[in-house]
């Protein structure tokens, strides 16, 4: 799935990404960047991610840029 980062707090490693095409907010949890090339995210940044359920709510996981699996 693709989306745009709405917010990200590097201190807590939590944030929100707006999933396309309908801009549905999806939470970014503390482990969302594990295994990716990102150390932090910036508002407006376009990312690719997968959605998993965490406590009954959608959560972005496996965040990457899309080129060569990163």
Buried (B, 14 or more C-beta within 10 A) or exposed (E): BEBBBBBBEEEEBBBBBBBEEEEEEBBBBEEBBEEBEBEEBEEEBEBBBEBBEEEEEBBBBBBBBEEEEE
